[in-house]
């Protein structure tokens, strides 16, 4: 089973894809594939950020005050 990429790894991969697309050194088919992969990464990162936001909101709302927490 493949280990899921971290948020940071996804962001780095997204930056690489963006650079490749901006350089224009790849053909149309590669561009479409890279764009598709970039959109997948954006969606995954967005979902991960929303999940973290929910975790933080839950921690803050438990007592009405902020407290120490760990993200799994």
Predicted model as a PDB file, atoms N, CA, C, CB and O in Angstrom, pLDDT in the B-factor column:
MODEL        1                                                                  
ATOM      1  N   UNK A   1       0.841  -1.186   0.000  1.00 63.00           N  
ATOM      2  CA  UNK A   1       0.000   0.000   0.000  1.00 63.00           C  
ATOM      3  C   UNK A   1       0.883   1.246   0.000  1.00 63.00           C  
ATOM      4  CB  UNK A   1      -0.955   0.000   1.221  1.00 63.00           C  
ATOM      5  O   UNK A   1       1.799   1.366   0.813  1.00 63.00           O  
ATOM      6  N   UNK A   2       0.606   2.156  -0.902  1.00 70.00           N  
ATOM      7  CA  UNK A   2       1.409   3.373  -1.024  1.00 70.00           C  
ATOM      8  C   UNK A   2       1.076   4.352   0.100  1.00 70.00           C  
ATOM      9  CB  UNK A   2       1.179   4.037  -2.397  1.00 70.00           C  
ATOM     10  O   UNK A   2      -0.086   4.536   0.464  1.00 70.00           O  
ATOM     11  N   UNK A   3       2.104   4.960   0.628  1.00 84.00           N  
ATOM     12  CA  UNK A   3       1.923   5.954   1.683  1.00 84.00           C  
ATOM     13  C   UNK A   3       1.346   7.223   1.066  1.00 84.00           C  
ATOM     14  CB  UNK A   3       3.269   6.251   2.415  1.00 84.00           C  
ATOM     15  O   UNK A   3       1.808   7.678   0.020  1.00 84.00           O  
ATOM     16  N   UNK A   4       0.334   7.792   1.721  1.00 86.00           N  
ATOM     17  CA  UNK A   4      -0.261   9.026   1.210  1.00 86.00           C  
ATOM     18  C   UNK A   4       0.730  10.177   1.372  1.00 86.00           C  
ATOM     19  CB  UNK A   4      -1.596   9.343   1.943  1.00 86.00           C  
ATOM     20  O   UNK A   4       1.432  10.277   2.379  1.00 86.00           O  
ATOM     21  N   UNK A   5       0.770  11.031   0.372  1.00 89.00           N  
ATOM     22  CA  UNK A   5       1.670  12.182   0.403  1.00 89.00           C  
ATOM     23  C   UNK A   5       1.220  13.161   1.475  1.00 89.00           C  
ATOM     24  CB  UNK A   5       1.725  12.876  -0.974  1.00 89.00           C  
ATOM     25  O   UNK A   5       0.030  13.302   1.755  1.00 89.00           O  
ATOM     26  N   UNK A   6       2.200  13.836   2.067  1.00 92.00           N  
ATOM     27  CA  UNK A   6       1.874  14.871   3.043  1.00 92.00           C  
ATOM     28  C   UNK A   6       1.366  16.108   2.315  1.00 92.00           C  
ATOM     29  CB  UNK A   6       3.106  15.217   3.921  1.00 92.00           C  
ATOM     30  O   UNK A   6       1.518  16.235   1.100  1.00 92.00           O  
ATOM     31  N   UNK A   7       0.773  17.002   3.061  1.00 92.00           N  
ATOM     32  CA  UNK A   7       0.288  18.259   2.496  1.00 92.00           C  
ATOM     33  C   UNK A   7       1.431  19.004   1.815  1.00 92.00           C  
ATOM     34  CB  UNK A   7      -0.351  19.139   3.589  1.00 92.00           C  
ATOM     35  O   UNK A   7       1.276  19.533   0.714  1.00 92.00           O  
ATOM     36  N   UNK A   8       2.577  19.037   2.487  1.00 95.00           N  
ATOM     37  CA  UNK A   8       3.733  19.748   1.949  1.00 95.00           C  
ATOM     38  C   UNK A   8       4.230  19.120   0.649  1.00 95.00           C  
ATOM     39  CB  UNK A   8       4.856  19.772   2.975  1.00 95.00           C  
ATOM     40  O   UNK A   8       4.614  19.828  -0.282  1.00 95.00           O  
ATOM     41  N   UNK A   9       4.221  17.789   0.593  1.00 95.00           N  
ATOM     42  CA  UNK A   9       4.637  17.099  -0.630  1.00 95.00           C  
ATOM     43  C   UNK A   9       3.683  17.420  -1.782  1.00 95.00           C  
ATOM     44  CB  UNK A   9       4.696  15.574  -0.395  1.00 95.00           C  
ATOM     45  O   UNK A   9       4.109  17.606  -2.922  1.00 95.00           O  
ATOM     46  N   UNK A  10       2.408  17.481  -1.473  1.00 95.00           N  
ATOM     47  CA  UNK A  10       1.410  17.817  -2.496  1.00 95.00           C  
ATOM     48  C   UNK A  10       1.610  19.242  -3.008  1.00 95.00           C  
ATOM     49  CB  UNK A  10      -0.015  17.655  -1.933  1.00 95.00           C  
ATOM     50  O   UNK A  10       1.523  19.491  -4.210  1.00 95.00           O  
ATOM     51  N   UNK A  11       1.873  20.161  -2.110  1.00 95.00           N  
ATOM     52  CA  UNK A  11       2.102  21.556  -2.498  1.00 95.00           C  
ATOM     53  C   UNK A  11       3.355  21.664  -3.360  1.00 95.00           C  
ATOM     54  CB  UNK A  11       2.230  22.459  -1.247  1.00 95.00           C  
ATOM     55  O   UNK A  11       3.358  22.374  -4.365  1.00 95.00           O  
ATOM     56  N   UNK A  12       4.420  20.962  -2.970  1.00 96.00           N  
ATOM     57  CA  UNK A  12       5.658  20.984  -3.765  1.00 96.00           C  
ATOM     58  C   UNK A  12       5.427  20.417  -5.161  1.00 96.00           C  
ATOM     59  CB  UNK A  12       6.766  20.189  -3.055  1.00 96.00           C  
ATOM     60  O   UNK A  12       5.923  20.959  -6.149  1.00 96.00           O  
ATOM     61  N   UNK A  13       4.674  19.326  -5.238  1.00 96.00           N  
ATOM     62  CA  UNK A  13       4.369  18.735  -6.534  1.00 96.00           C  
ATOM     63  C   UNK A  13       3.531  19.696  -7.383  1.00 96.00           C  
ATOM     64  CB  UNK A  13       3.631  17.398  -6.351  1.00 96.00           C  
ATOM     65  O   UNK A  13       3.749  19.829  -8.587  1.00 96.00           O  
ATOM     66  N   UNK A  14       2.573  20.361  -6.738  1.00 96.00           N  
ATOM     67  CA  UNK A  14       1.742  21.336  -7.436  1.00 96.00           C  
ATOM     68  C   UNK A  14       2.594  22.484  -7.983  1.00 96.00           C  
ATOM     69  CB  UNK A  14       0.655  21.881  -6.496  1.00 96.00           C  
ATOM     70  O   UNK A  14       2.385  22.920  -9.115  1.00 96.00           O  
ATOM     71  N   UNK A  15       3.540  22.971  -7.198  1.00 96.00           N  
ATOM     72  CA  UNK A  15       4.434  24.042  -7.658  1.00 96.00           C  
ATOM     73  C   UNK A  15       5.269  23.592  -8.855  1.00 96.00           C  
ATOM     74  CB  UNK A  15       5.358  24.494  -6.516  1.00 96.00           C  
ATOM     75  O   UNK A  15       5.483  24.364  -9.790  1.00 96.00           O  
ATOM     76  N   UNK A  16       5.739  22.348  -8.827  1.00 95.00           N  
ATOM     77  CA  UNK A  16       6.509  21.816  -9.947  1.00 95.00           C  
ATOM     78  C   UNK A  16       5.660  21.762 -11.210  1.00 95.00           C  
ATOM     79  CB  UNK A  16       7.050  20.422  -9.612  1.00 95.00           C  
ATOM     80  O   UNK A  16       6.114  22.143 -12.289  1.00 95.00           O  
ATOM     81  N   UNK A  17       4.433  21.290 -11.073  1.00 95.00           N  
ATOM     82  CA  UNK A  17       3.527  21.214 -12.221  1.00 95.00           C  
ATOM     83  C   UNK A  17       3.258  22.605 -12.787  1.00 95.00           C  
ATOM     84  CB  UNK A  17       2.202  20.537 -11.821  1.00 95.00           C  
ATOM     85  O   UNK A  17       3.276  22.797 -14.003  1.00 95.00           O  
ATOM     86  N   UNK A  18       3.012  23.562 -11.920  1.00 94.00           N  
ATOM     87  CA  UNK A  18       2.754  24.933 -12.361  1.00 94.00           C  
ATOM     88  C   UNK A  18       3.953  25.482 -13.127  1.00 94.00           C  
ATOM     89  CB  UNK A  18       2.430  25.839 -11.157  1.00 94.00           C  
ATOM     90  O   UNK A  18       3.795  26.109 -14.175  1.00 94.00           O  
ATOM     91  N   UNK A  19       5.140  25.246 -12.602  1.00 94.00           N  
ATOM     92  CA  UNK A  19       6.359  25.698 -13.299  1.00 94.00           C  
ATOM     93  C   UNK A  19       6.476  25.056 -14.673  1.00 94.00           C  
ATOM     94  CB  UNK A  19       7.610  25.374 -12.465  1.00 94.00           C  
ATOM     95  O   UNK A  19       6.812  25.727 -15.649  1.00 94.00           O  
ATOM     96  N   UNK A  20       6.199  23.748 -14.751  1.00 92.00           N  
ATOM     97  CA  UNK A  20       6.257  23.051 -16.038  1.00 92.00           C  
ATOM     98  C   UNK A  20       5.269  23.656 -17.028  1.00 92.00           C  
ATOM     99  CB  UNK A  20       5.969  21.553 -15.853  1.00 92.00           C  
ATOM    100  O   UNK A  20       5.604  23.869 -18.194  1.00 92.00           O  
ATOM    101  N   UNK A  21       4.050  23.934 -16.563  1.00 92.00           N  
ATOM    102  CA  UNK A  21       3.033  24.503 -17.447  1.00 92.00           C  
ATOM    103  C   UNK A  21       3.390  25.922 -17.881  1.00 92.00           C  
ATOM    104  CB  UNK A  21       1.677  24.501 -16.756  1.00 92.00           C  
ATOM    105  O   UNK A  21       3.159  26.302 -19.029  1.00 92.00           O  
ATOM    106  N   UNK A  22       3.952  26.701 -16.960  1.00 92.00           N  
ATOM    107  CA  UNK A  22       4.328  28.079 -17.292  1.00 92.00           C  
ATOM    108  C   UNK A  22       5.486  28.132 -18.284  1.00 92.00           C  
ATOM    109  CB  UNK A  22       4.702  28.838 -16.026  1.00 92.00           C  
ATOM    110  O   UNK A  22       5.540  29.032 -19.122  1.00 92.00           O  
ATOM    111  N   UNK A  23       6.407  27.182 -18.197  1.00 91.00           N  
ATOM    112  CA  UNK A  23       7.556  27.168 -19.099  1.00 91.00           C  
ATOM    113  C   UNK A  23       7.151  26.871 -20.534  1.00 91.00           C  
ATOM    114  CB  UNK A  23       8.572  26.147 -18.633  1.00 91.00           C  
ATOM    115  O   UNK A  23       7.821  27.307 -21.471  1.00 91.00           O  
ATOM    116  N   UNK A  24       6.065  26.136 -20.713  1.00 84.00           N  
ATOM    117  CA  UNK A  24       5.591  25.838 -22.055  1.00 84.00           C  
ATOM    118  C   UNK A  24       6.471  24.898 -22.838  1.00 84.00           C  
ATOM    119  CB  UNK A  24       5.445  27.083 -22.807  1.00 84.00           C  
ATOM    120  O   UNK A  24       6.372  24.847 -24.064  1.00 84.00           O  
ATOM    121  N   UNK A  25       7.338  24.145 -22.165  1.00 87.00           N  
ATOM    122  CA  UNK A  25       8.255  23.230 -22.843  1.00 87.00           C  
ATOM    123  C   UNK A  25       7.684  21.832 -23.032  1.00 87.00           C  
ATOM    124  CB  UNK A  25       9.537  23.139 -22.075  1.00 87.00           C  
ATOM    125  O   UNK A  25       8.404  20.913 -23.422  1.00 87.00           O  
ATOM    126  N   UNK A  26       6.398  21.666 -22.760  1.00 90.00           N  
ATOM    127  CA  UNK A  26       5.783  20.343 -22.895  1.00 90.00           C  
ATOM    128  C   UNK A  26       4.659  20.413 -23.927  1.00 90.00           C  
ATOM    129  CB  UNK A  26       5.239  19.836 -21.522  1.00 90.00           C  
ATOM    130  O   UNK A  26       4.084  21.472 -24.179  1.00 90.00           O  
ATOM    131  N   UNK A  27       4.367  19.262 -24.511  1.00 92.00           N  
ATOM    132  CA  UNK A  27       3.341  19.255 -25.554  1.00 92.00           C  
ATOM    133  C   UNK A  27       1.931  19.318 -24.959  1.00 92.00           C  
ATOM    134  CB  UNK A  27       3.485  18.004 -26.426  1.00 92.00           C  
ATOM    135  O   UNK A  27       1.752  19.264 -23.742  1.00 92.00           O  
ATOM    136  N   UNK A  28       0.957  19.430 -25.827  1.00 93.00           N  
ATOM    137  CA  UNK A  28      -0.426  19.617 -25.397  1.00 93.00           C  
ATOM    138  C   UNK A  28      -0.924  18.465 -24.537  1.00 93.00           C  
ATOM    139  CB  UNK A  28      -1.325  19.777 -26.601  1.00 93.00           C  
ATOM    140  O   UNK A  28      -1.556  18.697 -23.507  1.00 93.00           O  
ATOM    141  N   UNK A  29      -0.652  17.239 -24.937  1.00 95.00           N  
ATOM    142  CA  UNK A  29      -1.124  16.082 -24.173  1.00 95.00           C  
ATOM    143  C   UNK A  29      -0.522  16.061 -22.770  1.00 95.00           C  
ATOM    144  CB  UNK A  29      -0.780  14.782 -24.908  1.00 95.00           C  
ATOM    145  O   UNK A  29      -1.226  15.800 -21.794  1.00 95.00           O  
ATOM    146  N   UNK A  30       0.775  16.335 -22.670  1.00 94.00           N  
ATOM    147  CA  UNK A  30       1.429  16.401 -21.359  1.00 94.00           C  
ATOM    148  C   UNK A  30       0.836  17.538 -20.525  1.00 94.00           C  
ATOM    149  CB  UNK A  30       2.958  16.595 -21.521  1.00 94.00           C  
ATOM    150  O   UNK A  30       0.638  17.393 -19.318  1.00 94.00           O  
ATOM    151  N   UNK A  31       0.554  18.664 -21.175  1.00 94.00           N  
ATOM    152  CA  UNK A  31      -0.036  19.804 -20.472  1.00 94.00           C  
ATOM    153  C   UNK A  31      -1.389  19.439 -19.876  1.00 94.00           C  
ATOM    154  CB  UNK A  31      -0.186  20.998 -21.419  1.00 94.00           C  
ATOM    155  O   UNK A  31      -1.687  19.786 -18.733  1.00 94.00           O  
ATOM    156  N   UNK A  32      -2.202  18.742 -20.654  1.00 95.00           N  
ATOM    157  CA  UNK A  32      -3.522  18.327 -20.169  1.00 95.00           C  
ATOM    158  C   UNK A  32      -3.372  17.365 -18.992  1.00 95.00           C  
ATOM    159  CB  UNK A  32      -4.340  17.666 -21.306  1.00 95.00           C  
ATOM    160  O   UNK A  32      -4.083  17.486 -17.994  1.00 95.00           O  
ATOM    161  N   UNK A  33      -2.452  16.412 -19.109  1.00 96.00           N  
ATOM    162  CA  UNK A  33      -2.229  15.465 -18.011  1.00 96.00           C  
ATOM    163  C   UNK A  33      -1.739  16.172 -16.745  1.00 96.00           C  
ATOM    164  CB  UNK A  33      -1.215  14.396 -18.435  1.00 96.00           C  
ATOM    165  O   UNK A  33      -2.187  15.871 -15.638  1.00 96.00           O  
ATOM    166  N   UNK A  34      -0.822  17.106 -16.926  1.00 94.00           N  
ATOM    167  CA  UNK A  34      -0.305  17.847 -15.770  1.00 94.00           C  
ATOM    168  C   UNK A  34      -1.390  18.731 -15.148  1.00 94.00           C  
ATOM    169  CB  UNK A  34       0.902  18.708 -16.184  1.00 94.00           C  
ATOM    170  O   UNK A  34      -1.477  18.839 -13.925  1.00 94.00           O  
ATOM    171  N   UNK A  35      -2.207  19.357 -15.983  1.00 95.00           N  
ATOM    172  CA  UNK A  35      -3.301  20.182 -15.482  1.00 95.00           C  
ATOM    173  C   UNK A  35      -4.281  19.326 -14.675  1.00 95.00           C  
ATOM    174  CB  UNK A  35      -4.030  20.886 -16.651  1.00 95.00           C  
ATOM    175  O   UNK A  35      -4.731  19.724 -13.600  1.00 95.00           O  
ATOM    176  N   UNK A  36      -4.604  18.143 -15.210  1.00 96.00           N  
ATOM    177  CA  UNK A  36      -5.511  17.228 -14.513  1.00 96.00           C  
ATOM    178  C   UNK A  36      -4.934  16.823 -13.160  1.00 96.00           C  
ATOM    179  CB  UNK A  36      -5.782  15.977 -15.370  1.00 96.00           C  
ATOM    180  O   UNK A  36      -5.647  16.816 -12.157  1.00 96.00           O  
ATOM    181  N   UNK A  37      -3.652  16.488 -13.129  1.00 96.00           N  
ATOM    182  CA  UNK A  37      -2.997  16.128 -11.870  1.00 96.00           C  
ATOM    183  C   UNK A  37      -2.983  17.306 -10.903  1.00 96.00           C  
ATOM    184  CB  UNK A  37      -1.565  15.644 -12.130  1.00 96.00           C  
ATOM    185  O   UNK A  37      -3.185  17.127  -9.703  1.00 96.00           O  
ATOM    186  N   UNK A  38      -2.747  18.497 -11.415  1.00 96.00           N  
ATOM    187  CA  UNK A  38      -2.745  19.694 -10.568  1.00 96.00           C  
ATOM    188  C   UNK A  38      -4.108  19.914  -9.929  1.00 96.00           C  
ATOM    189  CB  UNK A  38      -2.343  20.929 -11.384  1.00 96.00           C  
ATOM    190  O   UNK A  38      -4.194  20.240  -8.745  1.00 96.00           O  
ATOM    191  N   UNK A  39      -5.174  19.739 -10.704  1.00 97.00           N  
ATOM    192  CA  UNK A  39      -6.517  19.937 -10.165  1.00 97.00           C  
ATOM    193  C   UNK A  39      -6.836  18.893  -9.094  1.00 97.00           C  
ATOM    194  CB  UNK A  39      -7.560  19.875 -11.293  1.00 97.00           C  
ATOM    195  O   UNK A  39      -7.520  19.194  -8.116  1.00 97.00           O  
ATOM    196  N   UNK A  40      -6.344  17.677  -9.277  1.00 96.00           N  
ATOM    197  CA  UNK A  40      -6.518  16.626  -8.274  1.00 96.00           C  
ATOM    198  C   UNK A  40      -5.795  17.021  -6.979  1.00 96.00           C  
ATOM    199  CB  UNK A  40      -5.983  15.261  -8.806  1.00 96.00           C  
ATOM    200  O   UNK A  40      -6.342  16.880  -5.885  1.00 96.00           O  
ATOM    201  N   UNK A  41      -4.573  17.511  -7.117  1.00 96.00           N  
ATOM    202  CA  UNK A  41      -3.801  17.931  -5.943  1.00 96.00           C  
ATOM    203  C   UNK A  41      -4.464  19.101  -5.225  1.00 96.00           C  
ATOM    204  CB  UNK A  41      -2.378  18.313  -6.352  1.00 96.00           C  
ATOM    205  O   UNK A  41      -4.500  19.135  -3.995  1.00 96.00           O  
ATOM    206  N   UNK A  42      -4.987  20.056  -5.985  1.00 96.00           N  
ATOM    207  CA  UNK A  42      -5.682  21.211  -5.387  1.00 96.00           C  
ATOM    208  C   UNK A  42      -6.874  20.720  -4.577  1.00 96.00           C  
ATOM    209  CB  UNK A  42      -6.148  22.220  -6.486  1.00 96.00           C  
ATOM    210  O   UNK A  42      -7.093  21.179  -3.456  1.00 96.00           O  
ATOM    211  N   UNK A  43      -7.641  19.795  -5.130  1.00 96.00           N  
ATOM    212  CA  UNK A  43      -8.808  19.259  -4.436  1.00 96.00           C  
ATOM    213  C   UNK A  43      -8.395  18.545  -3.147  1.00 96.00           C  
ATOM    214  CB  UNK A  43      -9.579  18.298  -5.353  1.00 96.00           C  
ATOM    215  O   UNK A  43      -9.008  18.745  -2.099  1.00 96.00           O  
ATOM    216  N   UNK A  44      -7.359  17.716  -3.230  1.00 95.00           N  
ATOM    217  CA  UNK A  44      -6.883  16.999  -2.048  1.00 95.00           C  
ATOM    218  C   UNK A  44      -6.396  17.954  -0.966  1.00 95.00           C  
ATOM    219  CB  UNK A  44      -5.766  16.040  -2.430  1.00 95.00           C  
ATOM    220  O   UNK A  44      -6.694  17.757   0.213  1.00 95.00           O  
ATOM    221  N   UNK A  45      -5.657  18.977  -1.350  1.00 95.00           N  
ATOM    222  CA  UNK A  45      -5.151  19.963  -0.387  1.00 95.00           C  
ATOM    223  C   UNK A  45      -6.306  20.735   0.244  1.00 95.00           C  
ATOM    224  CB  UNK A  45      -4.170  20.939  -1.073  1.00 95.00           C  
ATOM    225  O   UNK A  45      -6.304  20.987   1.449  1.00 95.00           O  
ATOM    226  N   UNK A  46      -7.283  21.107  -0.565  1.00 95.00           N  
ATOM    227  CA  UNK A  46      -8.449  21.829  -0.061  1.00 95.00           C  
ATOM    228  C   UNK A  46      -9.212  20.981   0.953  1.00 95.00           C  
ATOM    229  CB  UNK A  46      -9.374  22.234  -1.219  1.00 95.00           C  
ATOM    230  O   UNK A  46      -9.615  21.479   2.004  1.00 95.00           O  
ATOM    231  N   UNK A  47      -9.410  19.706   0.640  1.00 95.00           N  
ATOM    232  CA  UNK A  47     -10.110  18.810   1.561  1.00 95.00           C  
ATOM    233  C   UNK A  47      -9.334  18.637   2.860  1.00 95.00           C  
ATOM    234  CB  UNK A  47     -10.341  17.449   0.905  1.00 95.00           C  
ATOM    235  O   UNK A  47      -9.921  18.596   3.942  1.00 95.00           O  
ATOM    236  N   UNK A  48      -8.014  18.537   2.750  1.00 93.00           N  
ATOM    237  CA  UNK A  48      -7.182  18.389   3.939  1.00 93.00           C  
ATOM    238  C   UNK A  48      -7.247  19.644   4.808  1.00 93.00           C  
ATOM    239  CB  UNK A  48      -5.729  18.091   3.542  1.00 93.00           C  
ATOM    240  O   UNK A  48      -7.337  19.547   6.032  1.00 93.00           O  
ATOM    241  N   UNK A  49      -7.200  20.818   4.183  1.00 93.00           N  
ATOM    242  CA  UNK A  49      -7.297  22.066   4.952  1.00 93.00           C  
ATOM    243  C   UNK A  49      -8.651  22.191   5.637  1.00 93.00           C  
ATOM    244  CB  UNK A  49      -7.063  23.275   4.041  1.00 93.00           C  
ATOM    245  O   UNK A  49      -8.720  22.637   6.783  1.00 93.00           O  
ATOM    246  N   UNK A  50      -9.719  21.809   4.963  1.00 92.00           N  
ATOM    247  CA  UNK A  50     -11.060  21.862   5.567  1.00 92.00           C  
ATOM    248  C   UNK A  50     -11.157  20.913   6.750  1.00 92.00           C  
ATOM    249  CB  UNK A  50     -12.139  21.515   4.526  1.00 92.00           C  
ATOM    250  O   UNK A  50     -11.774  21.245   7.762  1.00 92.00           O  
ATOM    251  N   UNK A  51     -10.559  19.747   6.633  1.00 90.00           N  
ATOM    252  CA  UNK A  51     -10.557  18.786   7.736  1.00 90.00           C  
ATOM    253  C   UNK A  51      -9.815  19.340   8.945  1.00 90.00           C  
ATOM    254  CB  UNK A  51      -9.923  17.465   7.292  1.00 90.00           C  
ATOM    255  O   UNK A  51     -10.273  19.208  10.080  1.00 90.00           O  
ATOM    256  N   UNK A  52      -8.678  19.956   8.695  1.00 87.00           N  
ATOM    257  CA  UNK A  52      -7.898  20.548   9.784  1.00 87.00           C  
ATOM    258  C   UNK A  52      -8.673  21.695  10.425  1.00 87.00           C  
ATOM    259  CB  UNK A  52      -6.529  21.047   9.268  1.00 87.00           C  
ATOM    260  O   UNK A  52      -8.666  21.847  11.647  1.00 87.00           O  
ATOM    261  N   UNK A  53      -9.335  22.494   9.608  1.00 85.00           N  
ATOM    262  CA  UNK A  53     -10.133  23.607  10.132  1.00 85.00           C  
ATOM    263  C   UNK A  53     -11.245  23.088  11.044  1.00 85.00           C  
ATOM    264  CB  UNK A  53     -10.735  24.437   8.974  1.00 85.00           C  
ATOM    265  O   UNK A  53     -11.517  23.684  12.086  1.00 85.00           O  
ATOM    266  N   UNK A  54     -11.888  21.986  10.664  1.00 83.00           N  
ATOM    267  CA  UNK A  54     -12.939  21.397  11.503  1.00 83.00           C  
ATOM    268  C   UNK A  54     -12.357  20.912  12.822  1.00 83.00           C  
ATOM    269  CB  UNK A  54     -13.635  20.232  10.770  1.00 83.00           C  
ATOM    270  O   UNK A  54     -12.968  21.096  13.875  1.00 83.00           O  
ATOM    271  N   UNK A  55     -11.179  20.292  12.773  1.00 82.00           N  
ATOM    272  CA  UNK A  55     -10.532  19.815  13.992  1.00 82.00           C  
ATOM    273  C   UNK A  55     -10.243  20.974  14.933  1.00 82.00           C  
ATOM    274  CB  UNK A  55      -9.235  19.067  13.659  1.00 82.00           C  
ATOM    275  O   UNK A  55     -10.486  20.884  16.137  1.00 82.00           O  
ATOM    276  N   UNK A  56      -9.728  22.052  14.382  1.00 79.00           N  
ATOM    277  CA  UNK A  56      -9.395  23.227  15.203  1.00 79.00           C  
ATOM    278  C   UNK A  56     -10.661  23.842  15.784  1.00 79.00           C  
ATOM    279  CB  UNK A  56      -8.626  24.281  14.370  1.00 79.00           C  
ATOM    280  O   UNK A  56     -10.687  24.201  16.962  1.00 79.00           O  
ATOM    281  N   UNK A  57     -11.708  23.969  14.977  1.00 77.00           N  
ATOM    282  CA  UNK A  57     -12.969  24.535  15.459  1.00 77.00           C  
ATOM    283  C   UNK A  57     -13.540  23.698  16.585  1.00 77.00           C  
ATOM    284  CB  UNK A  57     -13.982  24.642  14.320  1.00 77.00           C  
ATOM    285  O   UNK A  57     -14.039  24.245  17.569  1.00 77.00           O  
ATOM    286  N   UNK A  58     -13.476  22.383  16.460  1.00 76.00           N  
ATOM    287  CA  UNK A  58     -13.997  21.491  17.490  1.00 76.00           C  
ATOM    288  C   UNK A  58     -13.235  21.682  18.795  1.00 76.00           C  
ATOM    289  CB  UNK A  58     -13.913  20.028  17.033  1.00 76.00           C  
ATOM    290  O   UNK A  58     -13.838  21.731  19.867  1.00 76.00           O  
ATOM    291  N   UNK A  59     -11.931  21.789  18.710  1.00 75.00           N  
ATOM    292  CA  UNK A  59     -11.107  21.969  19.912  1.00 75.00           C  
ATOM    293  C   UNK A  59     -11.443  23.289  20.586  1.00 75.00           C  
ATOM    294  CB  UNK A  59      -9.604  21.917  19.561  1.00 75.00           C  
ATOM    295  O   UNK A  59     -11.569  23.346  21.809  1.00 75.00           O  
ATOM    296  N   UNK A  60     -11.591  24.348  19.802  1.00 73.00           N  
ATOM    297  CA  UNK A  60     -11.890  25.662  20.368  1.00 73.00           C  
ATOM    298  C   UNK A  60     -13.282  25.680  20.978  1.00 73.00           C  
ATOM    299  CB  UNK A  60     -11.769  26.753  19.297  1.00 73.00           C  
ATOM    300  O   UNK A  60     -13.486  26.298  22.024  1.00 73.00           O  
ATOM    301  N   UNK A  61     -14.229  25.025  20.358  1.00 66.00           N  
ATOM    302  CA  UNK A  61     -15.612  25.075  20.817  1.00 66.00           C  
ATOM    303  C   UNK A  61     -15.901  24.174  22.013  1.00 66.00           C  
ATOM    304  CB  UNK A  61     -16.516  24.704  19.696  1.00 66.00           C  
ATOM    305  O   UNK A  61     -16.932  24.353  22.662  1.00 66.00           O  
ATOM    306  N   UNK A  62     -15.044  23.223  22.326  1.00 64.00           N  
ATOM    307  CA  UNK A  62     -15.297  22.323  23.449  1.00 64.00           C  
ATOM    308  C   UNK A  62     -15.487  23.081  24.759  1.00 64.00           C  
ATOM    309  CB  UNK A  62     -14.156  21.333  23.590  1.00 64.00           C  
ATOM    310  O   UNK A  62     -16.402  22.776  25.523  1.00 64.00           O  
ATOM    311  N   UNK A  63     -14.647  24.044  25.017  1.00 62.00           N  
ATOM    312  CA  UNK A  63     -14.729  24.816  26.258  1.00 62.00           C  
ATOM    313  C   UNK A  63     -14.920  26.307  26.002  1.00 62.00           C  
ATOM    314  CB  UNK A  63     -13.480  24.597  27.086  1.00 62.00           C  
ATOM    315  O   UNK A  63     -14.946  27.103  26.940  1.00 62.00           O  
ATOM    316  N   UNK A  64     -15.049  26.676  24.757  1.00 65.00           N  
ATOM    317  CA  UNK A  64     -15.165  28.085  24.441  1.00 65.00           C  
ATOM    318  C   UNK A  64     -13.838  28.815  24.512  1.00 65.00           C  
ATOM    319  CB  UNK A  64     -16.140  28.730  25.363  1.00 65.00           C  
ATOM    320  O   UNK A  64     -13.788  30.044  24.443  1.00 65.00           O  
ATOM    321  N   UNK A  65     -12.785  28.066  24.647  1.00 65.00           N  
ATOM    322  CA  UNK A  65     -11.458  28.671  24.702  1.00 65.00           C  
ATOM    323  C   UNK A  65     -10.450  27.805  23.945  1.00 65.00           C  
ATOM    324  CB  UNK A  65     -11.011  28.866  26.169  1.00 65.00           C  
ATOM    325  O   UNK A  65     -10.650  26.602  23.776  1.00 65.00           O  
ATOM    326  N   UNK A  66      -9.407  28.413  23.512  1.00 60.00           N  
ATOM    327  CA  UNK A  66      -8.371  27.672  22.790  1.00 60.00           C  
ATOM    328  C   UNK A  66      -7.561  26.843  23.771  1.00 60.00           C  
ATOM    329  CB  UNK A  66      -7.448  28.633  22.001  1.00 60.00           C  
ATOM    330  O   UNK A  66      -7.332  27.257  24.908  1.00 60.00           O  
ATOM    331  N   UNK A  67      -7.125  25.662  23.321  1.00 58.00           N  
ATOM    332  CA  UNK A  67      -6.256  24.863  24.156  1.00 58.00           C  
ATOM    333  C   UNK A  67      -5.293  24.074  23.275  1.00 58.00           C  
ATOM    334  CB  UNK A  67      -7.076  23.921  25.057  1.00 58.00           C  
ATOM    335  O   UNK A  67      -5.485  24.002  22.061  1.00 58.00           O  
ATOM    336  N   UNK A  68      -4.278  23.493  23.862  1.00 57.00           N  
ATOM    337  CA  UNK A  68      -3.279  22.733  23.125  1.00 57.00           C  
ATOM    338  C   UNK A  68      -3.954  21.559  22.424  1.00 57.00           C  
ATOM    339  CB  UNK A  68      -2.154  22.239  24.067  1.00 57.00           C  
ATOM    340  O   UNK A  68      -4.899  20.964  22.943  1.00 57.00           O  
ATOM    341  N   UNK A  69      -3.444  21.238  21.225  1.00 54.00           N  
ATOM    342  CA  UNK A  69      -3.987  20.100  20.486  1.00 54.00           C  
ATOM    343  C   UNK A  69      -2.934  19.516  19.579  1.00 54.00           C  
ATOM    344  CB  UNK A  69      -5.216  20.510  19.673  1.00 54.00           C  
ATOM    345  O   UNK A  69      -1.936  20.161  19.258  1.00 54.00           O  
ATOM    346  N   UNK A  70      -3.174  18.268  19.166  1.00 58.00           N  
ATOM    347  CA  UNK A  70      -2.280  17.602  18.231  1.00 58.00           C  
ATOM    348  C   UNK A  70      -3.075  17.223  17.002  1.00 58.00           C  
ATOM    349  CB  UNK A  70      -1.612  16.356  18.870  1.00 58.00           C  
ATOM    350  O   UNK A  70      -4.222  16.788  17.108  1.00 58.00           O  
ATOM    351  N   UNK A  71      -2.468  17.385  15.829  1.00 57.00           N  
ATOM    352  CA  UNK A  71      -3.076  16.958  14.581  1.00 57.00           C  
ATOM    353  C   UNK A  71      -2.505  15.606  14.247  1.00 57.00           C  
ATOM    354  CB  UNK A  71      -2.829  17.981  13.431  1.00 57.00           C  
ATOM    355  O   UNK A  71      -1.288  15.426  14.209  1.00 57.00           O  
ATOM    356  N   UNK A  72      -3.381  14.653  14.003  1.00 56.00           N  
ATOM    357  CA  UNK A  72      -2.935  13.281  13.705  1.00 56.00           C  
ATOM    358  C   UNK A  72      -2.381  13.180  12.317  1.00 56.00           C  
ATOM    359  CB  UNK A  72      -4.074  12.290  13.869  1.00 56.00           C  
ATOM    360  O   UNK A  72      -1.959  12.102  11.897  1.00 56.00           O  
TER     361      UNK A  72                                                      
ENDMDL                                                                          
END                                                                             
